[in-house]
Amino acid sequence: MANAEGSTAIRVYGAEWCGDCRRTKRQFSELAVDVDYVDLEADPAAAGEAQRISGRTNIPVVVYPDGTHQVEPSNAEVEAKLRELAILDA
């Protein structure tokens, strides 16, 4: 199943100065889940894309293969979504 951008990957929009972004990026790494990480500092134009998806300026924005997204999700919210999508074992 493809996300809104036509990809089957999980996409994370974030920035290194953002603690929640670093936490979310680290969680995906620790769970061995590959993500397409979009660094908004390196690609400032992508900030508009993240805002269009979420309707907010908050980050991180996590876009899942089923087209849903989360904004500033907790670790528990990310893990629950990954289980829902069967990316992690239930």
Backbone atoms as SQL, in Angstrom:
CREATE TABLE atoms (id INTEGER PRIMARY KEY, chain TEXT, resi INTEGER, resn TEXT, atom TEXT, x REAL, y REAL, z REAL);
INSERT INTO atoms VALUES
  (1, 'A', 1, 'MET', 'N', 0.843, -1.175, 0.000),
  (2, 'A', 1, 'MET', 'CA', 0.000, 0.000, 0.000),
  (3, 'A', 1, 'MET', 'C', 0.894, 1.246, 0.000),
  (4, 'A', 2, 'ALA', 'N', 0.546, 2.233, -0.739),
  (5, 'A', 2, 'ALA', 'CA', 1.391, 3.425, -0.855),
  (6, 'A', 2, 'ALA', 'C', 0.846, 4.549, 0.016),
  (7, 'A', 3, 'ASN', 'N', 1.755, 5.387, 0.507),
  (8, 'A', 3, 'ASN', 'CA', 1.306, 6.551, 1.268),
  (9, 'A', 3, 'ASN', 'C', 0.938, 7.673, 0.296),
  (10, 'A', 4, 'ALA', 'N', 0.599, 8.817, 0.847),
  (11, 'A', 4, 'ALA', 'CA', 0.138, 9.936, 0.020),
  (12, 'A', 4, 'ALA', 'C', 1.179, 10.359, -1.011),
  (13, 'A', 5, 'GLU', 'N', 2.441, 10.089, -0.732),
  (14, 'A', 5, 'GLU', 'CA', 3.499, 10.466, -1.661),
  (15, 'A', 5, 'GLU', 'C', 3.789, 9.350, -2.658),
  (16, 'A', 6, 'GLY', 'N', 2.993, 8.252, -2.612),
  (17, 'A', 6, 'GLY', 'CA', 3.186, 7.166, -3.557),
  (18, 'A', 6, 'GLY', 'C', 4.281, 6.190, -3.158),
  (19, 'A', 7, 'SER', 'N', 4.720, 6.239, -1.924),
  (20, 'A', 7, 'SER', 'CA', 5.792, 5.375, -1.459),
  (21, 'A', 7, 'SER', 'C', 5.241, 4.341, -0.482),
  (22, 'A', 8, 'THR', 'N', 5.901, 3.195, -0.416),
  (23, 'A', 8, 'THR', 'CA', 5.521, 2.197, 0.574),
  (24, 'A', 8, 'THR', 'C', 6.354, 2.361, 1.847),
  (25, 'A', 9, 'ALA', 'N', 7.267, 3.315, 1.854),
  (26, 'A', 9, 'ALA', 'CA', 8.118, 3.552, 3.009),
  (27, 'A', 9, 'ALA', 'C', 7.430, 4.470, 4.009),
  (28, 'A', 10, 'ILE', 'N', 7.918, 4.413, 5.235),
  (29, 'A', 10, 'ILE', 'CA', 7.497, 5.372, 6.247),
  (30, 'A', 10, 'ILE', 'C', 8.368, 6.603, 6.063),
  (31, 'A', 11, 'ARG', 'N', 7.756, 7.758, 6.015),
  (32, 'A', 11, 'ARG', 'CA', 8.502, 9.009, 5.847),
  (33, 'A', 11, 'ARG', 'C', 8.377, 9.814, 7.137),
  (34, 'A', 12, 'VAL', 'N', 9.508, 10.334, 7.613),
  (35, 'A', 12, 'VAL', 'CA', 9.538, 11.160, 8.813),
  (36, 'A', 12, 'VAL', 'C', 10.121, 12.512, 8.443),
  (37, 'A', 13, 'TYR', 'N', 9.370, 13.570, 8.710),
  (38, 'A', 13, 'TYR', 'CA', 9.843, 14.939, 8.509),
  (39, 'A', 13, 'TYR', 'C', 10.295, 15.451, 9.867),
  (40, 'A', 14, 'GLY', 'N', 11.542, 15.906, 9.956),
  (41, 'A', 14, 'GLY', 'CA', 12.044, 16.380, 11.234),
  (42, 'A', 14, 'GLY', 'C', 13.276, 17.244, 11.073),
  (43, 'A', 15, 'ALA', 'N', 13.853, 17.600, 12.214),
  (44, 'A', 15, 'ALA', 'CA', 15.061, 18.430, 12.244),
  (45, 'A', 15, 'ALA', 'C', 15.885, 18.046, 13.472),
  (46, 'A', 16, 'GLU', 'N', 17.199, 18.170, 13.356),
  (47, 'A', 16, 'GLU', 'CA', 18.087, 17.783, 14.454),
  (48, 'A', 16, 'GLU', 'C', 17.887, 18.623, 15.716),
  (49, 'A', 17, 'TRP', 'N', 17.439, 19.868, 15.587),
  (50, 'A', 17, 'TRP', 'CA', 17.258, 20.715, 16.768),
  (51, 'A', 17, 'TRP', 'C', 16.015, 20.324, 17.564),
  (52, 'A', 18, 'CYS', 'N', 15.197, 19.447, 17.018),
  (53, 'A', 18, 'CYS', 'CA', 13.921, 19.049, 17.621),
  (54, 'A', 18, 'CYS', 'C', 14.101, 17.764, 18.433),
  (55, 'A', 19, 'GLY', 'N', 13.923, 17.857, 19.736),
  (56, 'A', 19, 'GLY', 'CA', 14.072, 16.695, 20.610),
  (57, 'A', 19, 'GLY', 'C', 13.113, 15.566, 20.273),
  (58, 'A', 20, 'ASP', 'N', 11.855, 15.890, 19.980),
  (59, 'A', 20, 'ASP', 'CA', 10.885, 14.859, 19.617),
  (60, 'A', 20, 'ASP', 'C', 11.281, 14.170, 18.322),
  (61, 'A', 21, 'CYS', 'N', 11.861, 14.920, 17.395),
  (62, 'A', 21, 'CYS', 'CA', 12.315, 14.334, 16.123),
  (63, 'A', 21, 'CYS', 'C', 13.452, 13.351, 16.370),
  (64, 'A', 22, 'ARG', 'N', 14.410, 13.741, 17.201),
  (65, 'A', 22, 'ARG', 'CA', 15.537, 12.849, 17.511),
  (66, 'A', 22, 'ARG', 'C', 15.034, 11.584, 18.205),
  (67, 'A', 23, 'ARG', 'N', 14.071, 11.732, 19.121),
  (68, 'A', 23, 'ARG', 'CA', 13.519, 10.593, 19.845),
  (69, 'A', 23, 'ARG', 'C', 12.817, 9.630, 18.883),
  (70, 'A', 24, 'THR', 'N', 11.995, 10.180, 17.997),
  (71, 'A', 24, 'THR', 'CA', 11.250, 9.348, 17.049),
  (72, 'A', 24, 'THR', 'C', 12.197, 8.651, 16.082),
  (73, 'A', 25, 'LYS', 'N', 13.177, 9.372, 15.584),
  (74, 'A', 25, 'LYS', 'CA', 14.172, 8.788, 14.668),
  (75, 'A', 25, 'LYS', 'C', 14.927, 7.654, 15.372),
  (76, 'A', 26, 'ARG', 'N', 15.304, 7.870, 16.632),
  (77, 'A', 26, 'ARG', 'CA', 16.013, 6.856, 17.418),
  (78, 'A', 26, 'ARG', 'C', 15.116, 5.630, 17.638),
  (79, 'A', 27, 'GLN', 'N', 13.818, 5.851, 17.898),
  (80, 'A', 27, 'GLN', 'CA', 12.909, 4.735, 18.102),
  (81, 'A', 27, 'GLN', 'C', 12.837, 3.845, 16.867),
  (82, 'A', 28, 'PHE', 'N', 12.672, 4.442, 15.700),
  (83, 'A', 28, 'PHE', 'CA', 12.639, 3.645, 14.466),
  (84, 'A', 28, 'PHE', 'C', 13.940, 2.868, 14.304),
  (85, 'A', 29, 'SER', 'N', 15.062, 3.500, 14.591),
  (86, 'A', 29, 'SER', 'CA', 16.357, 2.833, 14.478),
  (87, 'A', 29, 'SER', 'C', 16.440, 1.656, 15.446),
  (88, 'A', 30, 'GLU', 'N', 16.042, 1.855, 16.701),
  (89, 'A', 30, 'GLU', 'CA', 16.096, 0.791, 17.703),
  (90, 'A', 30, 'GLU', 'C', 15.167, -0.364, 17.360),
  (91, 'A', 31, 'LEU', 'N', 14.048, -0.069, 16.685),
  (92, 'A', 31, 'LEU', 'CA', 13.106, -1.109, 16.279),
  (93, 'A', 31, 'LEU', 'C', 13.496, -1.734, 14.941),
  (94, 'A', 32, 'ALA', 'N', 14.587, -1.260, 14.344),
  (95, 'A', 32, 'ALA', 'CA', 15.083, -1.736, 13.045),
  (96, 'A', 32, 'ALA', 'C', 14.030, -1.569, 11.947),
  (97, 'A', 33, 'VAL', 'N', 13.335, -0.418, 11.992),
  (98, 'A', 33, 'VAL', 'CA', 12.342, -0.080, 10.968),
  (99, 'A', 33, 'VAL', 'C', 12.943, 1.024, 10.106),
  (100, 'A', 34, 'ASP', 'N', 13.105, 0.735, 8.822),
  (101, 'A', 34, 'ASP', 'CA', 13.665, 1.723, 7.903),
  (102, 'A', 34, 'ASP', 'C', 12.662, 2.835, 7.640),
  (103, 'A', 35, 'VAL', 'N', 13.160, 4.058, 7.631),
  (104, 'A', 35, 'VAL', 'CA', 12.323, 5.209, 7.307),
  (105, 'A', 35, 'VAL', 'C', 13.042, 6.088, 6.294),
  (106, 'A', 36, 'ASP', 'N', 12.247, 6.839, 5.576),
  (107, 'A', 36, 'ASP', 'CA', 12.760, 7.872, 4.682),
  (108, 'A', 36, 'ASP', 'C', 12.729, 9.153, 5.516),
  (109, 'A', 37, 'TYR', 'N', 13.890, 9.537, 6.071),
  (110, 'A', 37, 'TYR', 'CA', 13.956, 10.697, 6.953),
  (111, 'A', 37, 'TYR', 'C', 14.233, 11.944, 6.128),
  (112, 'A', 38, 'VAL', 'N', 13.349, 12.916, 6.232),
  (113, 'A', 38, 'VAL', 'CA', 13.497, 14.173, 5.508),
  (114, 'A', 38, 'VAL', 'C', 13.934, 15.232, 6.514),
  (115, 'A', 39, 'ASP', 'N', 15.187, 15.668, 6.400),
  (116, 'A', 39, 'ASP', 'CA', 15.743, 16.679, 7.298),
  (117, 'A', 39, 'ASP', 'C', 15.319, 18.056, 6.800),
  (118, 'A', 40, 'LEU', 'N', 14.469, 18.699, 7.570),
  (119, 'A', 40, 'LEU', 'CA', 13.921, 19.990, 7.152),
  (120, 'A', 40, 'LEU', 'C', 14.962, 21.103, 7.163),
  (121, 'A', 41, 'GLU', 'N', 16.080, 20.886, 7.850),
  (122, 'A', 41, 'GLU', 'CA', 17.163, 21.866, 7.794),
  (123, 'A', 41, 'GLU', 'C', 17.901, 21.754, 6.467),
  (124, 'A', 42, 'ALA', 'N', 18.089, 20.528, 5.998),
  (125, 'A', 42, 'ALA', 'CA', 18.784, 20.304, 4.732),
  (126, 'A', 42, 'ALA', 'C', 17.871, 20.578, 3.536),
  (127, 'A', 43, 'ASP', 'N', 16.559, 20.414, 3.739),
  (128, 'A', 43, 'ASP', 'CA', 15.583, 20.594, 2.657),
  (129, 'A', 43, 'ASP', 'C', 14.431, 21.470, 3.162),
  (130, 'A', 44, 'PRO', 'N', 14.675, 22.791, 3.303),
  (131, 'A', 44, 'PRO', 'CA', 13.662, 23.688, 3.860),
  (132, 'A', 44, 'PRO', 'C', 12.337, 23.678, 3.092),
  (133, 'A', 45, 'ALA', 'N', 12.370, 23.396, 1.807),
  (134, 'A', 45, 'ALA', 'CA', 11.136, 23.356, 1.020),
  (135, 'A', 45, 'ALA', 'C', 10.223, 22.228, 1.495),
  (136, 'A', 46, 'ALA', 'N', 10.801, 21.192, 2.075),
  (137, 'A', 46, 'ALA', 'CA', 10.002, 20.062, 2.554),
  (138, 'A', 46, 'ALA', 'C', 9.142, 20.440, 3.755),
  (139, 'A', 47, 'ALA', 'N', 9.468, 21.540, 4.422),
  (140, 'A', 47, 'ALA', 'CA', 8.648, 21.989, 5.558),
  (141, 'A', 47, 'ALA', 'C', 7.226, 22.289, 5.101),
  (142, 'A', 48, 'GLY', 'N', 7.088, 22.856, 3.911),
  (143, 'A', 48, 'GLY', 'CA', 5.760, 23.123, 3.359),
  (144, 'A', 48, 'GLY', 'C', 5.006, 21.839, 3.086),
  (145, 'A', 49, 'GLU', 'N', 5.715, 20.821, 2.626),
  (146, 'A', 49, 'GLU', 'CA', 5.102, 19.514, 2.375),
  (147, 'A', 49, 'GLU', 'C', 4.614, 18.897, 3.690),
  (148, 'A', 50, 'ALA', 'N', 5.445, 18.966, 4.730),
  (149, 'A', 50, 'ALA', 'CA', 5.060, 18.434, 6.041),
  (150, 'A', 50, 'ALA', 'C', 3.845, 19.181, 6.583),
  (151, 'A', 51, 'GLN', 'N', 3.830, 20.491, 6.410),
  (152, 'A', 51, 'GLN', 'CA', 2.695, 21.294, 6.892),
  (153, 'A', 51, 'GLN', 'C', 1.429, 20.977, 6.092),
  (154, 'A', 52, 'ARG', 'N', 1.567, 20.765, 4.805),
  (155, 'A', 52, 'ARG', 'CA', 0.413, 20.413, 3.980),
  (156, 'A', 52, 'ARG', 'C', -0.187, 19.083, 4.437),
  (157, 'A', 53, 'ILE', 'N', 0.657, 18.123, 4.757),
  (158, 'A', 53, 'ILE', 'CA', 0.199, 16.805, 5.195),
  (159, 'A', 53, 'ILE', 'C', -0.514, 16.900, 6.540),
  (160, 'A', 54, 'SER', 'N', 0.098, 17.606, 7.482),
  (161, 'A', 54, 'SER', 'CA', -0.409, 17.605, 8.854),
  (162, 'A', 54, 'SER', 'C', -1.376, 18.735, 9.169),
  (163, 'A', 55, 'GLY', 'N', -1.324, 19.805, 8.376),
  (164, 'A', 55, 'GLY', 'CA', -2.147, 20.965, 8.689),
  (165, 'A', 55, 'GLY', 'C', -1.596, 21.776, 9.854),
  (166, 'A', 56, 'ARG', 'N', -0.382, 21.450, 10.261),
  (167, 'A', 56, 'ARG', 'CA', 0.258, 22.111, 11.412),
  (168, 'A', 56, 'ARG', 'C', 1.723, 22.367, 11.086),
  (169, 'A', 57, 'THR', 'N', 2.374, 23.157, 11.934),
  (170, 'A', 57, 'THR', 'CA', 3.799, 23.391, 11.751),
  (171, 'A', 57, 'THR', 'C', 4.639, 22.544, 12.704),
  (172, 'A', 58, 'ASN', 'N', 3.997, 21.737, 13.551),
  (173, 'A', 58, 'ASN', 'CA', 4.715, 20.905, 14.514),
  (174, 'A', 58, 'ASN', 'C', 5.425, 19.755, 13.813),
  (175, 'A', 59, 'ILE', 'N', 6.564, 19.362, 14.367),
  (176, 'A', 59, 'ILE', 'CA', 7.302, 18.209, 13.869),
  (177, 'A', 59, 'ILE', 'C', 7.704, 17.346, 15.059),
  (178, 'A', 60, 'PRO', 'N', 7.984, 16.078, 14.857),
  (179, 'A', 60, 'PRO', 'CA', 8.027, 15.372, 13.592),
  (180, 'A', 60, 'PRO', 'C', 6.633, 15.062, 13.052),
  (181, 'A', 61, 'VAL', 'N', 6.597, 14.895, 11.738),
  (182, 'A', 61, 'VAL', 'CA', 5.412, 14.388, 11.051),
  (183, 'A', 61, 'VAL', 'C', 5.821, 13.021, 10.505),
  (184, 'A', 62, 'VAL', 'N', 5.091, 11.996, 10.905),
  (185, 'A', 62, 'VAL', 'CA', 5.373, 10.631, 10.463),
  (186, 'A', 62, 'VAL', 'C', 4.244, 10.211, 9.527),
  (187, 'A', 63, 'VAL', 'N', 4.597, 9.859, 8.287),
  (188, 'A', 63, 'VAL', 'CA', 3.613, 9.448, 7.278),
  (189, 'A', 63, 'VAL', 'C', 3.799, 7.950, 7.032),
  (190, 'A', 64, 'TYR', 'N', 2.702, 7.213, 7.196),
  (191, 'A', 64, 'TYR', 'CA', 2.731, 5.754, 7.092),
  (192, 'A', 64, 'TYR', 'C', 2.289, 5.280, 5.704),
  (193, 'A', 65, 'PRO', 'N', 2.637, 4.037, 5.347),
  (194, 'A', 65, 'PRO', 'CA', 2.281, 3.516, 4.022),
  (195, 'A', 65, 'PRO', 'C', 0.784, 3.487, 3.737),
  (196, 'A', 66, 'ASP', 'N', -0.052, 3.487, 4.788),
  (197, 'A', 66, 'ASP', 'CA', -1.501, 3.462, 4.564),
  (198, 'A', 66, 'ASP', 'C', -2.077, 4.860, 4.350),
  (199, 'A', 67, 'GLY', 'N', -1.200, 5.873, 4.292),
  (200, 'A', 67, 'GLY', 'CA', -1.641, 7.237, 4.031),
  (201, 'A', 67, 'GLY', 'C', -1.968, 8.035, 5.276),
  (202, 'A', 68, 'THR', 'N', -1.955, 7.395, 6.445),
  (203, 'A', 68, 'THR', 'CA', -2.210, 8.122, 7.686),
  (204, 'A', 68, 'THR', 'C', -0.928, 8.800, 8.151),
  (205, 'A', 69, 'HIS', 'N', -1.081, 9.717, 9.089),
  (206, 'A', 69, 'HIS', 'CA', 0.102, 10.385, 9.638),
  (207, 'A', 69, 'HIS', 'C', -0.097, 10.656, 11.117),
  (208, 'A', 70, 'GLN', 'N', 1.001, 10.903, 11.796),
  (209, 'A', 70, 'GLN', 'CA', 1.006, 11.320, 13.195),
  (210, 'A', 70, 'GLN', 'C', 1.904, 12.542, 13.308),
  (211, 'A', 71, 'VAL', 'N', 1.511, 13.453, 14.196),
  (212, 'A', 71, 'VAL', 'CA', 2.306, 14.652, 14.463),
  (213, 'A', 71, 'VAL', 'C', 2.744, 14.599, 15.923),
  (214, 'A', 72, 'GLU', 'N', 4.032, 14.745, 16.148),
  (215, 'A', 72, 'GLU', 'CA', 4.609, 14.664, 17.486),
  (216, 'A', 72, 'GLU', 'C', 4.116, 13.433, 18.248),
  (217, 'A', 73, 'PRO', 'N', 4.199, 12.245, 17.630),
  (218, 'A', 73, 'PRO', 'CA', 3.677, 11.063, 18.313),
  (219, 'A', 73, 'PRO', 'C', 4.562, 10.625, 19.471),
  (220, 'A', 74, 'SER', 'N', 3.930, 10.029, 20.465),
  (221, 'A', 74, 'SER', 'CA', 4.691, 9.417, 21.563),
  (222, 'A', 74, 'SER', 'C', 5.273, 8.099, 21.050),
  (223, 'A', 75, 'ASN', 'N', 6.227, 7.544, 21.777),
  (224, 'A', 75, 'ASN', 'CA', 6.786, 6.251, 21.392),
  (225, 'A', 75, 'ASN', 'C', 5.687, 5.193, 21.365),
  (226, 'A', 76, 'ALA', 'N', 4.771, 5.239, 22.324),
  (227, 'A', 76, 'ALA', 'CA', 3.682, 4.262, 22.386),
  (228, 'A', 76, 'ALA', 'C', 2.774, 4.381, 21.163),
  (229, 'A', 77, 'GLU', 'N', 2.507, 5.606, 20.722),
  (230, 'A', 77, 'GLU', 'CA', 1.658, 5.811, 19.539),
  (231, 'A', 77, 'GLU', 'C', 2.331, 5.256, 18.286),
  (232, 'A', 78, 'VAL', 'N', 3.627, 5.492, 18.139),
  (233, 'A', 78, 'VAL', 'CA', 4.363, 4.974, 16.982),
  (234, 'A', 78, 'VAL', 'C', 4.344, 3.448, 17.008),
  (235, 'A', 79, 'GLU', 'N', 4.644, 2.871, 18.153),
  (236, 'A', 79, 'GLU', 'CA', 4.690, 1.415, 18.257),
  (237, 'A', 79, 'GLU', 'C', 3.319, 0.804, 17.968),
  (238, 'A', 80, 'ALA', 'N', 2.250, 1.402, 18.484),
  (239, 'A', 80, 'ALA', 'CA', 0.901, 0.895, 18.224),
  (240, 'A', 80, 'ALA', 'C', 0.585, 0.927, 16.735),
  (241, 'A', 81, 'LYS', 'N', 0.972, 1.994, 16.057),
  (242, 'A', 81, 'LYS', 'CA', 0.709, 2.108, 14.620),
  (243, 'A', 81, 'LYS', 'C', 1.511, 1.068, 13.842),
  (244, 'A', 82, 'LEU', 'N', 2.759, 0.846, 14.233),
  (245, 'A', 82, 'LEU', 'CA', 3.580, -0.145, 13.556),
  (246, 'A', 82, 'LEU', 'C', 2.998, -1.544, 13.736),
  (247, 'A', 83, 'ARG', 'N', 2.431, -1.817, 14.893),
  (248, 'A', 83, 'ARG', 'CA', 1.772, -3.119, 15.119),
  (249, 'A', 83, 'ARG', 'C', 0.495, -3.220, 14.302),
  (250, 'A', 84, 'GLU', 'N', -0.272, -2.121, 14.243),
  (251, 'A', 84, 'GLU', 'CA', -1.501, -2.097, 13.451),
  (252, 'A', 84, 'GLU', 'C', -1.206, -2.416, 11.990),
  (253, 'A', 85, 'LEU', 'N', -0.099, -1.888, 11.486),
  (254, 'A', 85, 'LEU', 'CA', 0.286, -2.112, 10.088),
  (255, 'A', 85, 'LEU', 'C', 1.054, -3.409, 9.876),
  (256, 'A', 86, 'ALA', 'N', 1.224, -4.175, 10.956),
  (257, 'A', 86, 'ALA', 'CA', 1.953, -5.450, 10.931),
  (258, 'A', 86, 'ALA', 'C', 3.416, -5.260, 10.512),
  (259, 'A', 87, 'ILE', 'N', 3.952, -4.081, 10.799),
  (260, 'A', 87, 'ILE', 'CA', 5.379, -3.832, 10.565),
  (261, 'A', 87, 'ILE', 'C', 6.168, -4.419, 11.735),
  (262, 'A', 88, 'LEU', 'N', 5.558, -4.373, 12.925),
  (263, 'A', 88, 'LEU', 'CA', 6.078, -5.061, 14.097),
  (264, 'A', 88, 'LEU', 'C', 5.116, -6.185, 14.428),
  (265, 'A', 89, 'ASP', 'N', 5.640, -7.248, 15.024),
  (266, 'A', 89, 'ASP', 'CA', 4.771, -8.343, 15.443),
  (267, 'A', 89, 'ASP', 'C', 3.839, -7.863, 16.545),
  (268, 'A', 90, 'ALA', 'N', 2.618, -8.334, 16.504),
  (269, 'A', 90, 'ALA', 'CA', 1.592, -7.947, 17.495),
  (270, 'A', 90, 'ALA', 'C', 1.916, -8.435, 18.880);
